[in-house]
Amino acid sequence: MLKKRKTEVCALGQHISMSAHKARRVIDQIRGRSYEETLMILELMPYRACYPIFKLVYSAAANASYNMGSNETNLIISKAEVNEGTTVKKFKPRARGRSYPIKRPTCHISIVVKDISLDEYRESITWLKKPRWKNKYTDRIYHDMSSCGRVWDKK
């Protein structure tokens, strides 16, 4: 029996002052990539959301190397998600004694890093499973429209 080891480590950043929509634009580019490739992408992208995400990816890799002793070359970003946080509401004084509301959105970003070198036993098991998406009924393929049992030329 194979002993299951923990192969995932996460880093969580809360109350980051930017909208979740702008952070998702960057997160979608790095999901599923390797750690080194992610750092290069985040350094070269021109968005403001790249810096806090860069810090979280770096923190997740540091957590993985400290807690599991894994090498940074074997890390991939397995999960990356952005959720909406609280909205900071302020009032700005305007003309004639009126006030104008300002809403500053925040977001929570979580990055999960997976070590692929510790996950070798799963690779040997995956080829045993048959894919679920494969059609079970391949013998009932109708190539001719008249032979499928439907009445197309009904008067």
GULO-679470 format. One record per residue: residue number from 1; residue in one letter; z, y, x of N, C-alpha, C, CB in turn. Coordinates in steps of 0.05 Angstrom, whole numbers, padded with zeros to 5 digits. Atoms other than C-alpha are relative to their C-alpha. Glycine has a CB too. Example, Ala and Ser with C-alpha at 12.3 -4.5 7.8 and 13.67 -1.06 7.14 Angstrom:
2
  num  residu    n_pz    n_py    n_px   ca_pz   ca_py   ca_px    c_pz    c_py    c_px   cb_pz   cb_py   cb_px
    1       a   00000  -00024   00018   00156  -00090   00246   00000   00024   00018   00025   00001  -00020
    2       s  -00001  -00024  -00016   00143  -00021   00273   00014   00022  -00015  -00029   00009   00009
//
This chain:
155
  num  residu    n_pz    n_py    n_px   ca_pz   ca_py   ca_px    c_pz    c_py    c_px   cb_pz   cb_py   cb_px
    1       m   00000  -00024   00017   00000   00000   00000   00000   00025   00018   00024   00000  -00019
    2       l   00002  -00025  -00015  -00018   00069   00025   00020   00020  -00009  -00029   00011  -00002
    3       k  -00020  -00020   00007   00035   00121   00028  -00013   00027  -00003   00023   00001   00022
    4       k   00013  -00026   00005   00014   00187  -00002   00015   00022   00013  -00002   00005  -00031
    5       r  -00011  -00023  -00013   00026   00247   00041  -00008   00025  -00013  -00007   00001   00030
    6       k   00007  -00026   00011   00028   00318   00018  -00021   00013   00018   00025   00018  -00003
    7       t   00022  -00011  -00016  -00038   00350   00041  -00006   00029  -00007  -00024  -00017  -00004
    8       e   00006  -00027   00008  -00036   00417   00006   00023   00019   00004  -00009   00000  -00030
    9       v  -00020  -00021  -00004   00001   00481   00022  -00010   00025  -00013   00007   00005   00031
   10       c   00009  -00024   00015   00000   00546  -00018   00013   00025   00011   00005  -00003  -00030
   11       a  -00010  -00027  -00006   00010   00620  -00007  -00004   00016  -00025  -00013   00013   00026
   12       l   00002  -00015   00025   00024   00667  -00065   00006   00029   00006   00021  -00011  -00020
   13       g  -00004  -00028  -00002   00017   00742  -00067   00002   00012  -00028  -00024   00014   00016
   14       q  -00005  -00011   00027   00046   00778  -00127   00000   00030   00000   00026  -00011  -00012
   15       h   00000  -00029   00005   00039   00849  -00154  -00017   00015   00021   00029   00010   00001
   16       i   00019  -00014  -00017  -00021   00868  -00111  -00014   00020  -00017  -00020  -00020   00014
   17       s   00010  -00021   00017  -00045   00934  -00136  -00030   00003   00001   00013   00027   00008
   18       m   00029  -00001   00006  -00117   00921  -00156  -00006  -00016  -00024  -00017  -00010   00025
   19       s   00006   00015   00024  -00151   00894  -00217  -00008  -00028   00007  -00022   00014  -00016
   20       a   00006   00028  -00004  -00159   00819  -00224  -00030  -00005   00002   00012  -00017  -00022
   21       h   00029   00003   00000  -00233   00827  -00236  -00012   00005   00027  -00013   00019  -00021
   22       k   00010  -00007  -00027  -00245   00860  -00168   00008  -00021   00020   00009   00027   00008
   23       a  -00009   00020  -00019  -00204   00807  -00132  -00015  -00026  -00005   00030  -00005  -00003
   24       r   00015   00024   00006  -00241   00750  -00168  -00027   00000   00013  -00002  -00004  -00030
   25       r   00026  -00003  -00012  -00306   00777  -00140   00000  -00011   00029  -00009   00029  -00001
   26       v  -00003   00009  -00027  -00281   00761  -00070   00008  -00029   00001   00019   00018   00016
   27       i  -00011   00027   00001  -00243   00697  -00087  -00022  -00021  -00005   00022  -00003  -00020
   28       d   00021   00019   00007  -00306   00665  -00116  -00018  -00006   00024  -00017   00011  -00022
   29       q   00016   00005  -00024  -00341   00672  -00048   00013  -00019   00020  -00005   00027   00013
   30       i  -00013   00016  -00021  -00288   00635  -00008   00010  -00027  -00010   00023   00016   00011
   31       r  -00011   00025   00010  -00268   00578  -00054  -00016  -00024   00009   00000   00001  -00031
   32       g   00013   00025  -00010  -00283   00510  -00023  -00011   00002   00028  -00022  -00006  -00018
   33       r   00010  -00003  -00027  -00300   00537   00046   00022  -00007   00021  -00010   00028   00005
   34       s  -00020   00006  -00022  -00267   00521   00113   00015   00025   00007  -00015  -00012   00025
   35       y  -00018  -00022  -00007  -00212   00564   00141  -00014   00021   00018   00025  -00010   00013
   36       e   00013  -00018  -00019  -00252   00593   00199  -00023   00016  -00012  -00010  -00015   00024
   37       e   00022  -00013   00014  -00313   00608   00156   00011   00021  -00020  -00017  -00020  -00015
   38       t  -00012  -00019   00018  -00268   00642   00105   00009   00026   00014   00024  -00012  -00014
   39       l  -00009  -00024  -00015  -00238   00689   00157  -00024   00017   00008   00016  -00008   00025
   40       m   00024  -00016  -00007  -00308   00710   00180  -00011   00014  -00024  -00021  -00018   00013
   41       i   00011  -00013   00024  -00331   00723   00109   00017   00024  -00009  -00001  -00021  -00023
   42       l  -00018  -00021   00009  -00269   00764   00092  -00001   00024   00019   00028  -00010  -00002
   43       e   00001  -00023  -00018  -00276   00807   00155  -00026   00016  -00004   00001  -00010   00029
   44       l   00025  -00014   00002  -00348   00824   00140  -00007   00011  -00028  -00022  -00018   00008
   45       m   00005  -00010   00027  -00345   00837   00065   00011   00028  -00003   00012  -00019  -00022
   46       p  -00008  -00028   00001  -00340   00911   00046   00019   00007  -00022  -00025   00017  -00003
   47       y  -00017  -00006   00023  -00291   00905  -00011   00029   00004   00008  -00001  -00023  -00021
   48       r  -00027  -00006  -00006  -00220   00931  -00013   00018  -00024  -00005   00010   00023  -00018
   49       a  -00016   00023   00006  -00194   00865  -00040   00000  -00020   00023  -00011  -00014  -00025
   50       c   00001   00019  -00021  -00212   00829   00024   00025   00000   00018  -00024   00006   00018
   51       y  -00023   00000  -00018  -00152   00852   00064   00024  -00015  -00010   00008   00029   00005
   52       p  -00023   00017   00010  -00096   00824   00019  -00007  -00029  -00002   00009   00010  -00026
   53       i   00008   00028   00001  -00136   00760   00010  -00001  -00012   00028  -00028  -00003  -00014
   54       f   00000   00009  -00028  -00146   00755   00085   00029  -00006   00009  -00012   00022   00018
   55       k  -00028   00004  -00008  -00070   00762   00095   00011  -00026  -00013   00017   00023  -00008
   56       l  -00010   00024   00014  -00057   00707   00043  -00012  -00026   00012  -00007   00001  -00030
   57       v   00012   00023  -00012  -00107   00659   00074   00012  -00006   00027  -00031   00004   00003
   58       y  -00013   00003  -00026  -00077   00671   00142   00029  -00011  -00003   00001   00027   00015
   59       s  -00027   00009   00006  -00007   00660   00113   00000  -00029  -00008   00013   00017  -00021
   60       a   00002   00028   00008  -00028   00595   00080  -00006  -00018   00023  -00021  -00003  -00022
   61       a   00006   00017  -00024  -00056   00569   00146   00025  -00002   00018  -00023   00012   00015
   62       a  -00025   00001  -00016   00009   00588   00181   00020  -00018  -00013   00011   00029   00003
   63       n  -00018   00019   00014   00048   00551   00128  -00008  -00029   00005   00000   00006  -00031
   64       a   00009   00027  -00004   00005   00490   00137   00005  -00009   00029  -00030  -00002  -00005
   65       s  -00005   00008  -00028   00012   00490   00213   00030  -00003   00005  -00012   00020   00019
   66       y  -00028   00002  -00004   00087   00501   00209   00013  -00024  -00015   00014   00026  -00008
   67       n  -00013   00020   00017   00105   00454   00152  -00011  -00028   00004  -00004   00007  -00029
   68       m   00012   00026  -00003   00055   00397   00163  -00009  -00006   00028  -00023  -00003  -00019
   69       g   00010   00005  -00028   00035   00407   00236  -00030  -00004   00001   00014  -00023   00012
   70       s   00029   00004   00001  -00039   00410   00217  -00014   00020   00017  -00010   00001  -00029
   71       n   00017  -00017  -00016  -00094   00440   00258  -00016   00018  -00018  -00018  -00016   00019
   72       e   00014  -00019   00018  -00130   00502   00231  -00029  -00008  -00003   00002   00027   00012
   73       t   00029   00007   00003  -00199   00471   00243  -00004  -00020  -00022  -00010  -00012   00026
   74       n   00002   00020   00022  -00184   00417   00190   00006   00011  -00027   00018  -00023   00006
   75       l  -00009  -00011   00025  -00164   00465   00135  -00024   00010  -00017   00019   00023   00004
   76       i   00019  -00012   00018  -00206   00482   00074   00015   00013  -00023  -00020  -00022  -00011
   77       i  -00013  -00013   00023  -00191   00527   00015  -00006  -00017  -00025  -00011   00030  -00004
   78       s   00005   00018   00023  -00182   00477  -00042   00002   00015  -00027   00020  -00023   00001
   79       k  -00003  -00015   00024  -00157   00524  -00096   00005   00029   00007   00023  -00011  -00018
   80       a  -00005  -00029  -00004  -00159   00600  -00101  -00003   00012  -00028  -00020   00013   00020
   81       e   00001  -00012   00026  -00142   00636  -00165   00013   00027  -00001   00012  -00019  -00021
   82       v  -00011  -00027   00004  -00127   00706  -00189   00008   00002  -00029  -00021   00022   00008
   83       n  -00010  -00005   00026  -00084   00722  -00249   00008   00029  -00003   00024  -00019  -00007
   84       e  -00008  -00028   00005  -00069   00788  -00281   00030   00003   00001  -00010   00010  -00027
   85       g  -00029  -00006  -00002  -00001   00818  -00265   00007   00022  -00020   00007   00008   00028
   86       t  -00009  -00022   00018   00038   00874  -00298  -00016   00024   00005   00030   00006   00005
   87       t   00014  -00025  -00002   00006   00941  -00311   00020   00022   00004  -00018   00004  -00024
   88       v  -00018  -00022  -00005   00041   01001  -00281  -00011   00024  -00016   00001   00007   00031
   89       k   00008  -00022   00018   00039   01057  -00332   00013   00026   00008   00006  -00007  -00030
   90       k  -00010  -00027  -00008   00046   01130  -00312  -00012   00020  -00019  -00006   00006   00030
   91       f   00011  -00023   00016   00035   01197  -00346  -00006   00022   00019   00019   00009  -00022
   92       k   00009  -00022  -00016  -00003   01253  -00314  -00001   00025  -00017  -00027  -00006   00014
   93       p   00001  -00024   00016   00007   01324  -00339  -00028   00012   00000   00020   00021   00010
   94       r   00026  -00012   00003  -00056   01357  -00366   00003   00028  -00012  -00018  -00018  -00018
   95       a   00000  -00027   00010  -00075   01423  -00396   00014   00003  -00027  -00029   00011  -00002
   96       r  -00013  -00007   00025  -00036   01456  -00452   00023  -00018  -00007  -00020   00000  -00024
   97       g  -00024   00015   00004   00025   01413  -00442  -00004  -00029  -00009   00017   00013  -00020
   98       r   00006   00028   00008  -00009   01347  -00457   00004  -00019   00023  -00028  -00002  -00012
   99       s  -00003   00021  -00020   00001   01282  -00421  -00023  -00020  -00003   00028  -00014  -00002
  100       y   00022   00019  -00001  -00052   01233  -00400   00010  -00026   00013  -00024   00012   00016
  101       p  -00010   00025  -00012  -00035   01159  -00390  -00018  -00011   00022   00004  -00021  -00022
  102       i   00014   00013  -00022  -00054   01125  -00326   00010  -00029   00002   00005   00015   00028
  103       k  -00007   00028  -00002  -00055   01049  -00323  -00010  -00011   00026  -00012  -00016  -00024
  104       r   00008   00012  -00026  -00055   01016  -00254   00005  -00030  -00002   00016   00013   00023
  105       p  -00003   00029   00003  -00068   00941  -00260   00009  -00012   00027  -00026  -00013  -00009
  106       t  -00007   00016  -00023  -00037   00891  -00212  -00010  -00029  -00005   00031   00000   00005
  107       c   00009   00027   00003  -00055   00819  -00199   00017  -00018   00018  -00030  -00003   00007
  108       h  -00013   00020  -00015  -00025   00755  -00172  -00022  -00019   00011   00021  -00016  -00017
  109       i   00021   00016  -00013  -00067   00716  -00121   00014  -00024   00012  -00015   00016   00022
  110       s  -00011   00024  -00012  -00052   00644  -00102  -00022  -00015   00014   00014  -00018  -00021
  111       i   00019   00014  -00017  -00088   00607  -00046   00012  -00027   00008  -00008   00017   00025
  112       v  -00009   00026  -00008  -00081   00532  -00035  -00018  -00011   00021   00001  -00020  -00025
  113       v   00015   00009  -00023  -00102   00504   00032   00005  -00030   00002   00008   00015   00026
  114       k  -00002   00030  -00002  -00117   00429   00041  -00009  -00009   00027  -00018  -00013  -00022
  115       d   00006   00011  -00025  -00117   00390   00105  -00017  -00025  -00004   00025  -00007   00017
  116       i   00018   00023   00006  -00177   00342   00104   00005  -00023   00019  -00029   00009   00002
  117       s  -00005   00023  -00019  -00154   00301   00164   00022  -00018  -00011   00008   00011   00027
  118       l  -00022   00017   00011  -00092   00277   00125  -00009  -00014  -00025   00024   00018  -00006
  119       d   00009   00011   00025  -00134   00258   00065  -00021  -00022   00004  -00011   00023  -00018
  120       e   00021   00019  -00006  -00174   00201   00096   00001  -00024  -00018   00003  -00009   00029
  121       y  -00001   00024   00017  -00149   00145   00051  -00013   00004  -00026   00029  -00008  -00004
  122       r   00014  -00005   00025  -00179   00178  -00010  -00029  -00003   00003   00006   00029  -00010
  123       e   00029   00004  -00005  -00248   00177   00021  -00008  -00029  -00002  -00008   00012   00027
  124       s   00007   00028   00001  -00245   00102   00027   00001  -00011  -00028   00018  -00016   00018
  125       i  -00003   00010   00027  -00226   00094  -00046  -00022   00011  -00018   00028   00008  -00011
  126       t   00018  -00013   00018  -00277   00142  -00076  -00026  -00015  -00004  -00006   00027   00009
  127       w   00026   00014   00004  -00338   00098  -00064   00004  -00025  -00018  -00011  -00009   00027
  128       l  -00004   00023   00018  -00306   00042  -00105  -00003   00008  -00029   00027  -00011   00004
  129       k   00001  -00009   00027  -00305   00084  -00168  -00029   00005  -00008   00017   00025  -00005
  130       k   00027  -00006   00011  -00368   00089  -00211   00001   00027  -00012  -00009  -00022  -00020
  131       p   00000  -00027   00012  -00389   00158  -00234   00002  -00001  -00030  -00024   00015   00009
  132       r  -00003   00000   00030  -00369   00175  -00305  -00024   00012  -00014   00025   00015  -00007
  133       w   00022  -00014   00013  -00429   00218  -00318  -00025  -00017  -00004  -00007   00024   00016
  134       k   00024   00017   00002  -00478   00160  -00312  -00003  -00010  -00029   00001  -00023   00020
  135       n   00005   00008   00027  -00510   00142  -00378   00003  -00030  -00003  -00028   00009  -00009
  136       k  -00004   00028   00004  -00488   00074  -00404  -00024  -00013  -00014   00025  -00005  -00017
  137       y   00021   00011   00017  -00547   00065  -00451  -00027   00009   00011   00003   00009  -00029
  138       t   00026  -00007  -00011  -00608   00070  -00406  -00023  -00016  -00011   00001  -00003   00030
  139       d   00022   00016   00010  -00647   00017  -00442  -00012   00011  -00026   00010  -00028  -00006
  140       r   00011  -00012   00025  -00657   00061  -00504  -00014   00026   00005   00023   00004  -00019
  141       i   00015  -00024  -00005  -00702   00113  -00474  -00027  -00002  -00014  -00005   00005   00031
  142       y   00024  -00001   00016  -00759   00132  -00521  -00020   00018   00014   00005   00008  -00029
  143       h   00019  -00016  -00014  -00821   00156  -00486  -00021   00011  -00019  -00014  -00016   00021
  144       d   00019  -00009   00019  -00865   00163  -00547   00015   00011  -00025  -00020  -00023  -00008
  145       m  -00014  -00013   00023  -00845   00209  -00605  -00002  -00017  -00025  -00010   00028  -00005
  146       s   00003   00016   00024  -00872   00162  -00657   00016  -00026   00000  -00030  -00007  -00004
  147       s  -00014   00025  -00002  -00834   00102  -00631   00031   00004  -00001  -00007  -00014   00025
  148       c  -00029  -00005   00000  -00765   00135  -00635   00013  -00005  -00027   00006   00028   00010
  149       g  -00012   00006   00026  -00756   00118  -00709   00001   00024  -00019   00027  -00011   00004
  150       r   00000  -00024   00017  -00762   00189  -00735  -00027   00004  -00014   00008   00025   00016
  151       v   00025  -00005   00014  -00813   00210  -00785  -00009   00029   00005   00003  -00005  -00031
  152       w   00009  -00027  -00008  -00852   00269  -00755  -00022   00010  -00018  -00008   00001   00029
  153       d   00023  -00009   00016  -00914   00270  -00798   00004  -00005  -00030  -00025  -00015   00010
  154       k  -00005   00003   00029  -00881   00267  -00866  -00013   00021  -00016   00031   00000  -00005
  155       k   00015  -00019   00016  -00922   00299  -00921   00016   00009  -00024  -00026  -00012  -00010
//
